[in-house]
Amino acid sequence: EATEEVCKLIKEHFADVPECEAIVKELWDQIKAMCPKVQTKALTVAVPTPEEIEKLVCKVASSEMIEKEATEEVCKLIKEHFANTPLCEAMVKTLWDKIKARCPKVQKKALMVMVPTPDEIEKLVCEYASDEIIEKEATEEVCKLIKEHFVDVPDCEAMVKELWDKIKA
């Protein structure tokens, strides 16, 4: 679903990109490949509540340092895979501001202390990527979305599981 949304935004603000979903998926796989290997037996992760997810997203979105670095990285990737867009930074900032606008108002002083480090974010993402319950639910959802938007893929679950195993490896 996120891949579709990214491609929709790219199409709205830049141009229609053939094979956009495949390119975005490849970028996502590259991000996941940066995760350190974790032993799943020792890992027990509770599924976060929507409030916990909102809190983490808002912490990250409210960090000016993360916003600056993320904007630079997004525009770099767009330039590499699509085209150089002079207004890229302004468009990414607009999207970032829309995310921040959905966050509850928090005192900036208190927020500075609570922003997770890149290592904490990496650890959290990798913990979720290594959780078997999340893997099962995500696999089912991915195959459901593929079937809804494309075609029924035989052995979809097996293929998604194989990709998930590569992420954990």
C-alpha positions as a Markdown table, in Angstrom:
| # | Residue | x | y | z |
|---|---|---|---|---|
| 1 | Glu | 0.0 | 0.0 | 0.0 |
| 2 | Ala | 2.9 | 2.4 | 0.8 |
| 3 | Thr | 4.5 | 1.5 | -2.5 |
| 4 | Glu | 1.3 | 2.5 | -4.3 |
| 5 | Glu | 1.0 | 5.7 | -2.4 |
| 6 | Val | 4.6 | 6.7 | -3.2 |
| 7 | Cys | 4.1 | 6.0 | -6.9 |
| 8 | Lys | 0.8 | 8.0 | -6.8 |
| 9 | Leu | 2.7 | 10.9 | -5.3 |
| 10 | Ile | 5.5 | 10.6 | -7.8 |
| 11 | Lys | 3.0 | 10.6 | -10.7 |
| 12 | Glu | 1.1 | 13.6 | -9.2 |
| 13 | His | 4.2 | 15.7 | -8.7 |
| 14 | Phe | 6.6 | 14.5 | -11.3 |
| 15 | Ala | 5.7 | 12.1 | -14.1 |
| 16 | Asp | 4.2 | 8.7 | -14.7 |
| 17 | Val | 7.1 | 6.3 | -14.2 |
| 18 | Pro | 6.9 | 2.9 | -15.8 |
| 19 | Glu | 7.5 | 0.1 | -13.3 |
| 20 | Cys | 7.3 | 2.6 | -10.4 |
| 21 | Glu | 6.2 | -0.1 | -8.0 |
| 22 | Ala | 9.1 | -2.4 | -8.8 |
| 23 | Ile | 11.6 | 0.5 | -8.4 |
| 24 | Val | 10.1 | 1.6 | -5.1 |
| 25 | Lys | 10.0 | -2.1 | -3.9 |
| 26 | Glu | 13.7 | -2.4 | -4.8 |
| 27 | Leu | 14.5 | 0.7 | -2.8 |
| 28 | Trp | 12.5 | -0.6 | 0.2 |
| 29 | Asp | 14.5 | -3.9 | -0.1 |
| 30 | Gln | 17.7 | -2.0 | -0.1 |
| 31 | Ile | 16.7 | -0.2 | 3.1 |
| 32 | Lys | 15.7 | -3.4 | 4.8 |
| 33 | Ala | 19.0 | -5.0 | 3.7 |
| 34 | Met | 20.8 | -2.4 | 5.9 |
| 35 | Cys | 19.2 | -3.9 | 9.0 |
| 36 | Pro | 21.6 | -5.9 | 11.2 |
| 37 | Lys | 20.9 | -9.6 | 11.5 |
| 38 | Val | 18.8 | -10.5 | 14.6 |
| 39 | Gln | 18.1 | -13.9 | 16.1 |
| 40 | Thr | 14.4 | -14.4 | 16.1 |
| 41 | Lys | 14.3 | -16.9 | 19.0 |
| 42 | Ala | 15.5 | -14.3 | 21.5 |
| 43 | Leu | 13.2 | -11.6 | 20.0 |
| 44 | Thr | 9.7 | -11.0 | 21.4 |
| 45 | Val | 8.1 | -7.9 | 20.1 |
| 46 | Ala | 4.7 | -6.6 | 21.0 |
| 47 | Val | 2.6 | -5.2 | 18.2 |
| 48 | Pro | 2.4 | -1.5 | 18.8 |
| 49 | Thr | -0.9 | 0.2 | 19.3 |
| 50 | Pro | -2.0 | 2.9 | 16.8 |
| 51 | Glu | -1.2 | 5.5 | 19.5 |
| 52 | Glu | 2.3 | 4.2 | 19.9 |
| 53 | Ile | 2.8 | 4.3 | 16.1 |
| 54 | Glu | 1.5 | 7.8 | 15.9 |
| 55 | Lys | 3.8 | 8.9 | 18.8 |
| 56 | Leu | 6.9 | 7.5 | 17.0 |
| 57 | Val | 5.9 | 8.9 | 13.6 |
| 58 | Cys | 5.3 | 12.3 | 15.2 |
| 59 | Lys | 8.6 | 12.2 | 17.0 |
| 60 | Val | 10.5 | 11.5 | 13.8 |
| 61 | Ala | 8.4 | 14.0 | 11.7 |
| 62 | Ser | 9.0 | 16.7 | 14.3 |
| 63 | Ser | 12.8 | 16.4 | 14.2 |
| 64 | Glu | 14.3 | 19.1 | 12.0 |
| 65 | Met | 17.5 | 17.1 | 11.6 |
| 66 | Ile | 15.7 | 14.0 | 10.4 |
| 67 | Glu | 13.5 | 16.1 | 8.1 |
| 68 | Lys | 16.5 | 17.7 | 6.5 |
| 69 | Glu | 18.4 | 14.4 | 6.0 |
| 70 | Ala | 15.2 | 12.6 | 4.8 |
| 71 | Thr | 14.4 | 15.4 | 2.3 |
| 72 | Glu | 17.9 | 15.2 | 0.9 |
| 73 | Glu | 17.8 | 11.4 | 0.6 |
| 74 | Val | 14.3 | 11.4 | -1.0 |
| 75 | Cys | 15.3 | 14.0 | -3.6 |
| 76 | Lys | 18.6 | 12.2 | -4.2 |
| 77 | Leu | 16.7 | 8.9 | -4.9 |
| 78 | Ile | 14.1 | 10.7 | -7.1 |
| 79 | Lys | 16.9 | 12.3 | -9.1 |
| 80 | Glu | 18.7 | 8.9 | -9.5 |
| 81 | His | 15.6 | 6.9 | -10.5 |
| 82 | Phe | 13.4 | 9.5 | -12.2 |
| 83 | Ala | 14.4 | 13.0 | -13.1 |
| 84 | Asn | 16.0 | 16.1 | -11.6 |
| 85 | Thr | 13.2 | 18.2 | -10.2 |
| 86 | Pro | 14.1 | 21.7 | -9.1 |
| 87 | Leu | 11.2 | 21.9 | -6.7 |
| 88 | Cys | 11.8 | 18.5 | -5.0 |
| 89 | Glu | 12.8 | 19.9 | -1.6 |
| 90 | Ala | 9.8 | 22.2 | -1.5 |
| 91 | Met | 7.4 | 19.3 | -2.4 |
| 92 | Val | 9.0 | 17.0 | 0.1 |
| 93 | Lys | 8.8 | 19.7 | 2.8 |
| 94 | Thr | 5.1 | 20.2 | 1.9 |
| 95 | Leu | 4.4 | 16.5 | 2.4 |
| 96 | Trp | 6.5 | 16.5 | 5.6 |
| 97 | Asp | 4.5 | 19.5 | 6.9 |
| 98 | Lys | 1.2 | 17.6 | 6.2 |
| 99 | Ile | 2.4 | 14.7 | 8.3 |
| 100 | Lys | 3.4 | 17.0 | 11.1 |
| 101 | Ala | 0.1 | 18.8 | 10.9 |
| 102 | Arg | -1.7 | 15.6 | 11.8 |
| 103 | Cys | 0.4 | 15.2 | 15.0 |
| 104 | Pro | -0.9 | 16.3 | 18.3 |
| 105 | Lys | 0.6 | 19.6 | 19.5 |
| 106 | Val | 3.6 | 19.0 | 21.8 |
| 107 | Gln | 5.9 | 21.4 | 23.5 |
| 108 | Lys | 9.1 | 21.5 | 21.3 |
| 109 | Lys | 11.4 | 21.5 | 24.3 |
| 110 | Ala | 10.0 | 18.2 | 25.6 |
| 111 | Leu | 10.0 | 16.7 | 22.1 |
| 112 | Met | 13.7 | 17.3 | 21.5 |
| 113 | Val | 14.5 | 14.8 | 24.3 |
| 114 | Met | 12.2 | 12.1 | 23.0 |
| 115 | Val | 13.3 | 11.9 | 19.4 |
| 116 | Pro | 14.7 | 8.4 | 18.7 |
| 117 | Thr | 18.2 | 8.1 | 17.3 |
| 118 | Pro | 18.8 | 6.5 | 13.9 |
| 119 | Asp | 20.1 | 3.4 | 15.7 |
| 120 | Glu | 16.9 | 3.2 | 17.7 |
| 121 | Ile | 14.8 | 3.6 | 14.5 |
| 122 | Glu | 16.9 | 0.9 | 12.8 |
| 123 | Lys | 16.5 | -1.5 | 15.7 |
| 124 | Leu | 12.8 | -1.0 | 15.8 |
| 125 | Val | 12.3 | -1.5 | 12.1 |
| 126 | Cys | 14.5 | -4.6 | 12.2 |
| 127 | Glu | 12.7 | -6.0 | 15.2 |
| 128 | Tyr | 9.4 | -5.8 | 13.4 |
| 129 | Ala | 10.9 | -7.3 | 10.2 |
| 130 | Ser | 12.1 | -10.3 | 12.4 |
| 131 | Asp | 8.7 | -10.9 | 14.2 |
| 132 | Glu | 7.0 | -14.0 | 12.9 |
| 133 | Ile | 3.5 | -12.8 | 13.8 |
| 134 | Ile | 4.0 | -9.6 | 11.9 |
| 135 | Glu | 5.6 | -11.5 | 9.0 |
| 136 | Lys | 2.6 | -13.8 | 8.7 |
| 137 | Glu | 0.1 | -10.9 | 8.8 |
| 138 | Ala | 2.1 | -8.8 | 6.4 |
| 139 | Thr | 2.5 | -11.7 | 4.0 |
| 140 | Glu | -1.2 | -12.3 | 4.0 |
| 141 | Glu | -1.9 | -8.6 | 3.5 |
| 142 | Val | 0.6 | -8.3 | 0.6 |
| 143 | Cys | -0.8 | -11.3 | -1.2 |
| 144 | Lys | -4.4 | -9.9 | -0.7 |
| 145 | Leu | -3.4 | -6.5 | -2.1 |
| 146 | Ile | -1.6 | -8.2 | -5.1 |
| 147 | Lys | -4.7 | -10.2 | -5.8 |
| 148 | Glu | -7.0 | -7.2 | -5.5 |
| 149 | His | -4.9 | -4.9 | -7.7 |
| 150 | Phe | -3.2 | -7.2 | -10.1 |
| 151 | Val | -3.7 | -10.9 | -10.5 |
| 152 | Asp | -4.0 | -14.0 | -8.4 |
| 153 | Val | -0.4 | -15.2 | -8.0 |
| 154 | Pro | 0.1 | -18.9 | -7.3 |
| 155 | Asp | 2.3 | -19.5 | -4.3 |
| 156 | Cys | 2.2 | -15.8 | -3.4 |
| 157 | Glu | 2.7 | -16.6 | 0.3 |
| 158 | Ala | 5.8 | -18.7 | -0.4 |
| 159 | Met | 7.3 | -16.0 | -2.6 |
| 160 | Val | 6.7 | -13.3 | 0.0 |
| 161 | Lys | 8.0 | -15.5 | 2.8 |
| 162 | Glu | 11.2 | -16.1 | 0.7 |
| 163 | Leu | 11.6 | -12.3 | 0.4 |
| 164 | Trp | 11.0 | -11.8 | 4.1 |
| 165 | Asp | 13.6 | -14.5 | 4.9 |
| 166 | Lys | 16.1 | -12.5 | 2.8 |
| 167 | Ile | 15.4 | -9.4 | 4.8 |
| 168 | Lys | 16.0 | -11.3 | 8.1 |
| 169 | Ala | 19.2 | -12.9 | 6.7 |
